Amino acid sequence: MTKRIGVIGTPGKWSTETLADAFAARTGHRQVIDMGAAVLDLDAGRLTCDGVDLCQLDGLVLKKVAETYSPDALDRLEMLRLAEAAGVRVFSPAENVIRLMDRLACTVTLRNAGIPMPKTIVTEDEGAARDALEQFGSAVFKPLFSTKARGMVLLEAEAPDAGAQIAAFKAANPMMYVQQKADLSGEDLGMVFLNGDYVCTYARVSQTGAWNTTIHSGGKYAPFEPSPELIELGRRAQAPFGLTFTTVDIALTPEGPIVFEVSAFGGYSGAQKGCGIDAAALVADHVLAEVSK
């Protein structure tokens, strides 16, 4: 019997459509689900989107729950728990992703697992944030909900308007996440895992001299061959989250490797362009094997 797998993502986006194509090629069923159009009826026990009850599908793959991260995106994940309770397999499980999208939740999990990270201060107090900036010399102020460096601000301790910049950041981000700027030497790494197994590593290489290497800021993908020790670090970093497909963001600094975060959604484009690997095909094969058990 043909399995019906829905892909939760952003209609029209390359990675979402590529993943949906991979399932269509294997099952003949193709469905892209925009959670912004989903309706949860708790009394009826239905989660519908475009007239389809998601609770009747064999599986759901989370490519992107929302175009931008926010507490509202967490609510969309909560909606998926009804489908899980109805017996639908969700890849990655909604509750695992809920504990990951908030940058602070991800950071605390990594710290508790003993993963090396940049020095970080989290506070709602502007004076403490200023003290952290003075301690670090140069720091990146990061929103708790963001991707591709959106909303991040690089501040220098000696800047005459540092206090005003901190106040402006706090106005939009009451809980301030202040992280010492790392020496990236122009690149950082994305290490890809499928069901906890290592797949590949790609580099994001700065082309513009920007302080970050994200593709959003002009970075380019390139292949990278990590050492066994670096792969083991990535494996330990992603292990606590229990994700189906994930990418660990790693930087090689003069003081040693550090982990920035673990992503529940990224890595498809990097695996393709940096490593020549069709991650969508790998995920589709894995998901279909799981729901067929």
Disulfide bonds with the S-S distance in Angstrom:
none
